[in-house]
Amino acid sequence: MAAAAKKQDLPPIGGYKKILFARNPAKTYFNGYQMIAAYFGITTASCYVYYLTWKEIYRDEIEMRSGRFALAAMLQAERDREYLKQLRRNRDEEAELMKDVEGWKVGTWFGEPIYKTTPADTFHDPIFKEFYAHTSYKEFAKRAFLKEWT
């Protein structure tokens, strides 16, 4: 077999193109002083807008706080009033439940006073379970486990 003549790979006629290696700097739109002036201008404008927004939010907070202060006394009085009403309902319920028991006096344990160290006509804060004694377990649990929900 005859060896085929191999053709050598040569550069194109006229040679290869020149390699571009010269520096081509980017076009500048602003110089350093203009960039610094723009930075301070934008910062000043944004601080002013932030101040306006903060002032409006702060005014709303003051208004809400004032409203809470104005309503606090009334809400506390209503809470105390409802508390006393519930104590009255508890006492009436105890009287209704124990009406058939001989010698039962409401607010005592078979005639024995519960609070022995205080005068007879003073207010006694009941413990939590006593306060919810005549309610459903659902109401008791809703109030008893309130901290776990917040």
C-alpha positions as CSV (number, residue, x, y, z in Angstrom):
1,M,0.0,0.0,0.0
2,A,1.3,3.4,-0.9
3,A,1.6,5.9,1.8
4,A,-0.7,8.8,1.3
5,A,0.9,12.1,1.2
6,K,0.2,14.0,4.3
7,K,-0.7,17.7,4.1
8,Q,0.8,19.9,6.8
9,D,-1.5,22.3,8.6
10,L,-0.2,25.8,7.9
11,P,-1.2,29.3,8.8
12,P,-3.6,31.1,6.5
13,I,-2.2,33.1,3.7
14,G,-1.3,36.6,5.0
15,G,-0.9,35.2,8.6
16,Y,-3.1,35.2,11.6
17,K,-4.9,38.3,12.9
18,K,-3.1,40.5,15.5
19,I,-3.8,39.7,19.1
20,L,-5.5,42.6,20.8
21,F,-3.9,43.3,24.1
22,A,-4.1,47.0,24.4
23,R,-6.0,48.5,27.4
24,N,-9.6,49.6,26.6
25,P,-10.7,51.7,29.7
26,A,-14.4,51.9,30.6
27,K,-16.2,55.1,29.8
28,T,-16.5,57.4,32.9
29,Y,-19.8,59.2,33.5
30,F,-18.9,60.8,36.8
31,N,-15.7,61.9,38.5
32,G,-14.9,61.3,42.1
33,Y,-16.2,64.6,43.4
34,Q,-19.6,64.0,41.7
35,M,-19.9,60.5,43.2
36,I,-19.2,61.8,46.7
37,A,-21.7,64.6,46.2
38,A,-24.3,62.2,45.0
39,Y,-23.7,59.9,48.0
40,F,-24.2,62.7,50.5
41,G,-27.3,64.0,48.6
42,I,-29.0,60.6,48.5
43,T,-28.1,60.0,52.2
44,T,-29.5,63.3,53.2
45,A,-32.7,62.9,51.3
46,S,-33.2,59.3,52.7
47,C,-32.6,60.5,56.2
48,Y,-35.3,63.2,55.8
49,V,-37.8,60.7,54.4
50,Y,-37.0,58.3,57.3
51,Y,-37.5,61.2,59.8
52,L,-40.9,62.0,58.4
53,T,-42.0,58.4,58.6
54,W,-40.6,58.0,62.1
55,K,-42.5,61.1,63.2
56,E,-45.8,59.8,61.9
57,I,-45.3,56.4,63.5
58,Y,-44.2,58.0,66.8
59,R,-47.3,60.2,66.8
60,D,-49.5,57.1,66.3
61,E,-47.8,55.4,69.2
62,I,-48.3,58.3,71.5
63,E,-52.0,58.4,70.5
64,M,-52.4,54.7,71.2
65,R,-50.6,54.9,74.5
66,S,-52.8,57.8,75.6
67,G,-55.9,55.8,74.6
68,R,-54.7,52.9,76.7
69,F,-54.0,55.1,79.7
70,A,-57.5,56.7,79.4
71,L,-59.2,53.3,79.2
72,A,-57.1,51.5,81.8
73,A,-59.1,52.7,84.9
74,M,-62.4,51.9,83.3
75,L,-61.3,48.4,82.2
76,Q,-59.8,47.6,85.6
77,A,-63.1,48.7,87.3
78,E,-65.1,46.5,85.0
79,R,-62.8,43.6,85.7
80,D,-63.2,44.1,89.4
81,R,-66.9,44.4,89.0
82,E,-67.2,41.1,87.1
83,Y,-64.9,39.4,89.6
84,L,-67.2,40.4,92.5
85,K,-70.3,39.3,90.4
86,Q,-68.7,35.9,89.9
87,L,-68.0,35.6,93.6
88,R,-71.7,36.4,94.3
89,R,-72.8,33.8,91.8
90,N,-70.4,31.2,93.4
91,R,-71.9,32.0,96.8
92,D,-75.5,31.7,95.5
93,E,-74.6,28.4,93.8
94,E,-73.2,27.0,97.0
95,A,-76.3,28.1,98.9
96,E,-78.5,26.4,96.2
97,L,-76.4,23.2,96.2
98,M,-76.2,22.8,100.0
99,K,-79.8,23.9,100.9
100,D,-80.7,20.3,101.9
101,V,-77.7,19.8,104.2
102,E,-78.5,20.4,107.9
103,G,-76.4,23.0,109.6
104,W,-74.7,24.1,106.5
105,K,-73.7,27.8,106.5
106,V,-72.5,29.3,103.3
107,G,-68.8,30.2,103.3
108,T,-68.0,27.7,106.1
109,W,-66.9,24.1,106.2
110,F,-69.7,22.4,108.1
111,G,-70.1,25.4,110.3
112,E,-66.4,25.8,110.9
113,P,-65.1,29.1,109.5
114,I,-62.5,28.7,106.8
115,Y,-60.6,31.9,107.7
116,K,-60.0,31.8,111.4
117,T,-57.4,34.6,111.7
118,T,-59.3,37.4,110.1
119,P,-62.4,39.4,111.2
120,A,-65.8,38.0,110.1
121,D,-66.8,40.9,107.8
122,T,-63.6,41.2,105.7
123,F,-63.1,40.3,102.1
124,H,-61.3,37.1,101.4
125,D,-59.8,36.5,98.0
126,P,-60.6,32.8,97.0
127,I,-57.9,30.6,95.5
128,F,-58.0,30.0,91.8
129,K,-59.9,26.6,92.0
130,E,-62.5,28.0,94.4
131,F,-63.2,30.9,92.1
132,Y,-63.9,28.5,89.2
133,A,-65.6,25.8,91.3
134,H,-69.0,26.2,89.8
135,T,-68.0,26.6,86.1
136,S,-67.4,24.1,83.4
137,Y,-63.9,22.5,83.1
138,K,-63.6,24.2,79.7
139,E,-63.8,27.6,81.2
140,F,-61.4,26.7,84.0
141,A,-58.9,25.2,81.6
142,K,-59.1,28.2,79.3
143,R,-58.1,30.5,82.1
144,A,-55.7,28.2,83.9
145,F,-53.6,27.5,80.9
146,L,-53.6,31.0,79.5
147,K,-49.9,31.5,80.0
148,E,-49.1,28.5,77.7
149,W,-50.9,30.2,74.8
150,T,-49.0,33.5,75.0
